[in-house]
Amino acid sequence: MLATTSRTLLRSSGRTAIQALVARGISSPVSSSIGIRSNSTTTKKIFPTSHFHKSHQVAHKSAVPIIDDHHIRGDYNSSSVIEGAHACAKAGISNLGINGPSTIYKNQTFEELFQHEVANNEGKVAHAEMGDTFTVDTGKFTGRSPKDKWIVKNIGSESDANIDWGNVNQPTSPEVFDELYEKAVNHFNTLDKAYVFDGFCGANPNSQRKIRFVHEMAWQQHFVTNMFIRANDESDLDGFEPDFTVINACSQVDEDWERHGLNSEVAVVFNVEKKCAVIFGTWYGGENKKGIFSLMNYWLPMQGQFPMHCSANVGKAGDSALFFGLSGTGKTTLSADPHRALIGDDEHGWDDQGVFNFEGGCYAKTINLTEKTEPDIYRAVKKDAMLENVALKGDDNEPDYFDTSKTENGRVSYPIFHIDNYHEPQMAGHPKNIIFLSCDAFGVLPPIAKLTPEQAMYHFISGYTAKVAGTERGVTEPTATFSACFGAAFLTLHPTRYAELLKEKLEKHNAQAWIVNSGWSGGAYGIGERMSIKTTRACVNYILDGKIEDTTWEKDPVFGWEIPADIPDVDSNVLRPKNTWPDASQYDEAEKKLANMYVDNFEKYRVGDVDYSQFGPKL
């Protein structure tokens, strides 16, 4: 039953975050080892790390995975229900101008959110194999709406001078923002209740940001509770002053969008200087997550830190690795390794201490999901996870991941502790290997190639993969896709700013960059065959176990990278793509075509003191 009286829920034990860690088998916040979580009540301390200061307690605390009632489901509990005329002031949102709601549900627990979702009839309960999971339909928007994302151009400000204005970072005026802000506030002032979430972005306290979300519905708070770093208890929120606030008025639209100079009645607008964003007209959960990621892409480089759209894992020797890649390249699959612990699957930072996760959860695609193909994701779909736009079948509302009639972008969000071998501190040392994943549908790229730091900058800025027939409407043959820094849609600064940070990190920490191609061999899509996951995994394993350092290398005359002469369990001909084509002259033609695409794409990045196009393919 939902609470009807004003109360603040505290854990009966009253443990601090530090005490909770100690109780779970980590000796102290300055422990010399870190745990890899599994679905058990014990912690296997096998990953060494540097010492942690007490100030890391919010950043690296995480909970025991929940699989039944014998586990501690209330590990994150800063929940409160605030009622009365001063509810908004007590919740910290009256300074926004929001004073109407008399009931504020703040930082609800997973169980409380589930009760609200059901009571509010916000979706359906899906009976997934691993446990009941709430599912929602986000309406006509089943993905981000990039043409409706705007950033306020405050003339003469720091953001005005640094943001890379254009199609990705579309400028709007302070006056438009103020009108939309007032509209959002007025809407919330008509409501009897609202949901407020206070959480964190970034596991490293040195760059961690405090984020506040104001939502209309419980499932939206559920989403950000899954995706952002949660407070362990109320003590973690003492003196909480948000670095940024998102007011999500998704049920409302901007009827004056034409007068405002926008592209539609949907508006996702960020004001960096006012530390606030408003959302109108789209219910898609990812707008909350990716908006803050774009801001981290602005904030961190200003501190000399490197934000990255990548997955990351760490080995038993403390050796971390990064996996950059666009959709369909294997970023999630390859970073999920039974012999390595997952740091995170999507957004990370790299500073003077090492790498760290931005998030507290994962947001994975569910299309054609099976336990065999994606065991970690499949098993993560259980209580506390949340499905978006996933079809249900039968009287039991079983998820049907093969029914894409609604969208091919069905999603599941879940807290990081749903992954069996997640890396609890969410931080690790400097990476030894940086892997750029590509799915080359032209059959040209080798399965593995070694890059110099300068070549790494070139290929990082290029961000190449390819779309094949069936992946998008209208795609009937292989199409090259270049997305700067493997995340162009989220870059607030010019791509070369991030590439320079990458080069600096590679050189300072002696990290090695690689191209790993999970695409086609023996010909282009429709003629050749896609490389098996076994081949791709063998290449990645050879990199990560360090054995590749003992091999000999051959230089590619066109792309200039080095190809290993031999890798165990990989056909030596596959390592040399030309050898797999029936007609070598056709390969030469395809290679020249792809190389020209690289060169043409890079023309717009020939700026600055160094022209990095010289480290691309030679025609």
N, C-alpha and C positions, 0 to 999 in steps of 0.2 A: 504494500500500500504506500502511496506517495505521502510524504509528510505534509501535514496541514498546519503545523505550528512552527513558529520561528525556532530554529535550532542550529547548532553547529556540530557536525559529526566529527569526532576525533577518535582515533584508534584507542581502544581500551587499554592497550599496553602502554601508550604514551611514549613509545620508543622514538628516539631521534633517528635520522637517516644513518648516522654513524653506528648507532647501536644495532640497527637493523642489519647493516652489513656484517657486523661482528657475529650477530646471531646466525647469519647464513653461511658462516664458514670462512669469511674473509677476515683475517686477524685484526686489521686496523686500517684506517684510511691512509696509512703510510706503509701498506703491505708491499712486500717485494715480489708478489705474484698476483695475477689476476685470474678470474675464473672464466671458464667456458661453460655456459649454462646448458643443461640438458633437461629433459622432462623427468626430473627426479628431485628429491629434496636435499641433495648434497651438491657440493660444488667441487669440480675437479680443477685444482689449481695447477695448470700446466703451461700458462703463458706468462713469461716474465715481463715485467714492465718497470718503468721508473717509479719513484715514490710519488704519492699523491698527497697534496696538502688538504687540510680539512675543507678549504673553500671549494673543493671539487665535489662535495657531497651531492649537490643537485645534479652536476654534470654527469657523474659516472654511476649513480645509483640506478639499479634496475631490479625488476621484481622476479620472483620465482614464477616460471611458466605455470599457467593454470590448466590442469586437465581434469580435475575432479574436485569434489568438496573437501578432500583431505589437504588441498593446497591452499596457500594464503592468497585469496583473491583481493583482499583489501590493502594490498601493499602500498598502493598509491591512494591516499585518502586525505585530501584537503577540502572535502566536500562541505558545503553549507547551503542552507535555504534561508534567505533573508526576506522577511515580510514586514509590511507596514509602510507608513508614509515616507520613511527615510531609507527605504530598502536600496534605492539607487545610490544614494550617498554612501551607504555602508559598503556597497559593492564596488565603489570606485568609478561609477560611470556618470554621476551627476555633473562632474566637471565637463563632460562632453555635451551637456545640455539635455541628457536623457533623465527625466524625473517621473515619467508617467507610470511605468510598471510598479505594482505594489508587491510583487513577488519576483525575486531573483534567484535562479538556480545556478549556483556558482561551483565550478569544478566538481561536478557530480562524479561519483564512482561509476565504474563500468556497469555494475548491477543496477544502480539507480537510473542510469541513462537508458538501459534496456527497458526498465519499467516505464519510463516516460515515453519512449518510442512506441511501445505497445499501447499505452493508455491514450496517447495522442493520435493513434492510428496514422502514424507517419510512414508506414510501409508494411512489410510482411515479415514473418519469421520463416526463414528458410531452414529446412532440415538437412543440413550438410552432413556428410558422413562422419566428420569429426566432432560435430556438435551443432546445436541450433545457433543460427547467425541471423542478425537482423539485415534486411535488404531494402533498399530504397530505389525509387525511380526518379531521376533528376530532370524529367521532362524532355524538351527538345534539345537541350544542351547536354550532350553525353561526353563532352570534352571541353577543353579550354576554348575561349573565344578570343583569339589573339588580336583580331581587328578592333576589339572593343576594350582593349587595355590601354590606359592613358597615364601619363605622368605629368604632374603640374610643372610648368616651366616658370619658376620663380626667377624673374630676370635679375641677374647680378648675384645670384646665390651660388653656393658651392656646387649644388647639383646641376645648376644651369651650365656651369663651366666644365663639368666632367661627364655628364651623361652623353651617350652616343645617340643623339636625336635622329629619328628616322622612322622606318616602317615598324621596327620592333618597339622602340621607345617613342610613341607618338605624343607630341606635346599638346597640352590643353592649358587653359588659363586659370589663374587663381579664382577669378570670378565664377567660372563654371564649377569648379570644385566647391566653392562656398555655397552655391545654390544646391548642389547635390547633397552636400553635407547636411544642410538645413532640412532638406527633404527626408533624408534618412533618419535624422533625429526626430523630426515631427512624426514619422511613421512609428518609431518605437514608443513615442509618447502616447500613442493610441492603444498600446497593448497593455494587458493586465500582467503579463509575465514576460521574462526574457531569460536567456541563458548566457552566462559570462564565463569565459575560460581564461585563466591566467597561467601561462606556461613559458617555456624557454625554447630558443632556437640556437643550437650550437652546444656541443658537449664540453668544449673548453671554456672555462670561466673567463679567460682573458679576452675572449671575443664574443661570449654568449650574449644574446639579446633577449630582453623580457618582452613578451608579446601578449597583448590582450585581444580577445575576440568577443564581440557582442553578436549573438545569434538569435534568430526567431524560433528555431526548432531544436529539439533534443538531438536529432541525428547529426546536425551540423557540429554541435559540441562533441558528439561522439567521434566524428571524423578528426577534429583537431586534437582530441584527447589521444587518439591512436597515433597521430602523425607528429606531434610535437613532444618535447621533453616535459614530462609531467612532474609536478611537485610531489615529494614523498609525503609530506604532511604540512600542516598550516605554518610551521616554523620556517619552511622554505619560502613562504610568501610574505614574511614579516617585512614591512616597509616596501612592498612591491610597487614600483613606479614603472609603468610600461615604457619601453623604448619606442614602441609602435603599437597602434591600435587599429583593428579592422572592424568596421561596422558593416555587417552583412545584412542588407535589406533586400534579399534575393526575391521576395514576393512582389516587390515594387519595380516599376520600370520608369525610364526617363522619357516622359511624353514630349519633352521639349528638346529632344536630341538634335533635331535639325537646326534649331536656333543656337544650340550649344556647339554646333560644328562637329558632332560626333558621327559615328557610322551607323548606329542603330539605337533602339531604346534600351539596349544592354550597355552597362557602363561599369568598368572596373577601374577606379581612378585612385592613384597614389599621390600623396603630397609629402615629399621627403622632409621638407622643412617643418611642416605642421605635425609630422610623425603620425599620420593617420591615412587610412584608405576607406573608401566606400564601395560597396558592391550592389549593383542593381540588375535584376532581370535574368540572372543565371543561377541555377541551383547546383551546378556541378561542384563537387567537393574540392576538386583539384585547384580551383581558383584561389582558395585559402592558402594552400600549401605553396603553389608555384609563385604566388605574389610575394610571399616572404622570402623565397629563394632568390627572386630577382633583387630584392633589397639587400640580401647578404652578398650578392654579386656586386653591389655598390659599396656597401660598408667596408667589407674586408680588405679589398685592394687599397683603400685609403689608409689602412693600417699596415700595408705591406704584406698582407696575408692573401693566400691563394684560394678562392672559392672554386669548387669543381662539381660538374655534373657527371658523377661517376659512382660506381660501387667500389667497395673496399673490403678486404679481408686480411687476416693476420695468421702467420704460421706459429708453430710451437716454439720456434727460436726467436719470436718477437718480430719477424720480418713481415712487414705489411706490403700489400700490393694494391694498385689502383687499376680499375677497369673502366675505360671510357668507351662509349658506344651508343649509337642511336637505336631506335626500336628495331627489334628483329635481329640484332647482331649477336645476342647471347650474353649480354652484360649481366643479367640476373642469374642465368643458369650457370655461367662459368665462375662467378664469384661465390656461389653456393658450393662449397667444397667440404666433404666429410673430414678432411684432414686439416682444415683451416677454419678459424672462427670468423663469422660475418660481423664486420663493423657496421655496415649499412649498405643499402641497395641503390641509392640514388644521389644524395647530395652530401658533400663533404668539404672540409676546409683543410688547408695545409699551412702550418705556421712554424715558428722556430722550435716548437716542441715535437711536432709530428703531425699526423693526420687525425681528424676527429669528425664524427658524424654530426650533421646539422639536426637530424630528426630523432624522434623517439619511436618510429615505426616504419612500416613499408606500405607502398601503394602499388600493387602489382596488377597487371592485366590478367584476365581470366579466360580469354578466348582459347578454346580447345584444351582447357586445363585438365590434366589427369595426374594421378599419383605417380605414374611411371615417368612421365615427361618432366614434371616439376614437383617433386615430392615435398620440398620445403613449403612451397606456396600452397599446395593442395592441403597439407596437414595444418596449415595456419588458419584455414577457413573453419573457425569454430567459435565458441562463445567469446565475446568481446571484439571479434573481427566485425567488419561491416561490408556487405556487398553493395555495389552500385550498378544498376542497369543490367543485372544478370537475370536471364529468363528462368522461370520456375516451371516444373512439370509435375503432373500427378496430384493426387489428393494430399500428399505429404509435403508439397512445395519443395521438392528436391531441386537444387541448382542444376541447370542444364547449360554447361559451358560451351556446348557446340551449337546452341541456338543463338545466332547473331542477328536475328530479325530486328531487334531493337538497336543494336550497335555492335561493332567489332571491338569497341573500347570498353567492354565490361571490366569492372575493377573490384578489387578487394583491398581494404585498408585494415591493418592489424598492428598491434604493438610489437615492438622488436622482440620481446620475450616469447613470442609465438614460434620463433625460429629456434630449433633445438640447440644448435651450437653457436649462439650469438655471443659476441664479445662484450661482456658486461660493462667494462669501463667506457666503451664507445670511443676510445682514444687509443692510439698506438704510435710507435716511433716513426721515423722518416721511412717512406717506402723505398724499397730496393729496386722494384720493377714497376714500370708504368706501361700498361697494355692498351693500345688503341685498337678497338675491335671494328672490323668492317665486314659487311656481307656483300662481297663483290659479285654481282650477277653477270658480269661480262666475262668471267673466267680468266682474268688477267693476273690478279694479285696472287702472290705465293701464300701458303698457309701461315708462314711466319717470316718476319724480316726484322733485322736489327737496324736501329736508327741512331744517327749522331744527334747531339743536342740541337743543332741547327735544323736538321731534318725533322726532329720531333716538333719544333716550333711550326714548321711548314705544314706538317700533317695534322697537328693540333688545330691550327687555324682553318685548315681545309675541312676537317670533320666529315670525311667521305664514307658513304655507304651507297647502296642502290635499292630501289624499289623494283619489285617484280610484278608480273601480271597477277591481278587478284588482290593485291594488298590495298589498293585504293581504286575508287571508281575512275574509269578511263585509262588506267594503266594497262597497256596491252603488250608492252615489251620492256626490257630492262631500262630503267631510268636512273641516271646518276643523281644522288642527293648530297649536297654539301651543306653542312650546318656548323658554322664556326664554333670551335671549341666544344663540339659535340653537344651544343645546347644554345644555339643562336637565339632562340625565342626568349631566353632568360638573361641575356647579357645586357647590363645597363651601361657598361663602358665599352669603348672600342675593343674589338677582339685582340688587337695586338697588345693591349695592356695585360690581358690574361696570359698571352703567349710569353711575354717577357718575364712574368712571374714564374711560369713553368720552367723556362730556360734557367733562371736564377736558381730554382730549387734543384733541378737536375744536376747542375754543375756544383752547387754547394754541398749536396749530400751524395754525390756520386751515384745517382740513380740511372738506370738504363731504360730507355724507351723502346717499345716494340710495336710492330704492326702484326696483328693476328687476324687472318681472314677466314671467316666461317662460311664463305659463299661457295661459288661454283668452281669446278675443276674439269678439265677435258673439253671445254667449250662453254659458251654462254648459257644462260638460263634457257631451257627448252632443248638444248643439245647435250651439254655436259651434265654432270651430276653434282649435287650439293655435297660438300665435304661432310663426312660423318662427324657426329659429336665426339666419337672416339678419337678421330684424328685431331680435331681442334683441342680436345682435352689433353691429348698427349703433348701437343705443342706447348700448351700453357703449363703443364706439369714440368716439362723439361726446362722451362724458364724459371719456375718458382723453386725447383729443387737445386738450382745452381749448376746442374750438369752441362747445360748448354755452353758454359764458359770454356769447356774443354774441346769443343768442336772446331772444325775449320770452316772458313767462310768464302763465299763467292760473291763478287759485286755485280749487281744488276746494271747493265749498260744504259738503260733508259731512266729508271727511277733512282739509281744510285745507292739504294740500300743494300745491305749484305744478307745473303741467304745461307743458312747452315747447309753444309754438305751432307749431313746425315743426322737423323733423329730416330731413336728406337721406336718401333711400332708405327712408323710413318713411311710409306713408299717414297723412295728417293726421287722418283719421277714426279710425284705430287709436289715435292719441294721446289721443283723447277717447272712451273706451269706450262711452259712451251712444250715440254716433253709429253704432256698428256693430251695435247690436241692432235687430231688425225692429220691436220694440214698445218704445218708450221707457219706457212705464209699467212694463213687466216689469223693465227695468233698474233703475228707481227702487226697486222692491220688493226686488230682489236686493241692491242696494247697502245698503238699510236692514237687511236680514237680516244681511249680513256685518258691518256697522258695530256691530250689537247684539252679535255674537259677540266682537268686539274689546272692547267695553265690559264685557261679562260676564266675560271672561277676565281683564281688568285689575283687577278688584275686589280681588283678593288682594294686589296690589302697591301699594295706596294707603296707604303707610306713609312715615314720615320727615318731614322738614321741608317738602318740596315734594310736592304731589300732582300727579304727572305725567299723571294721567288727563285733565287739562284740555287736553293737547296731542294727544289722540286724536280720533276722529270725533265730530261734533256731530249729535245726533239731533233 
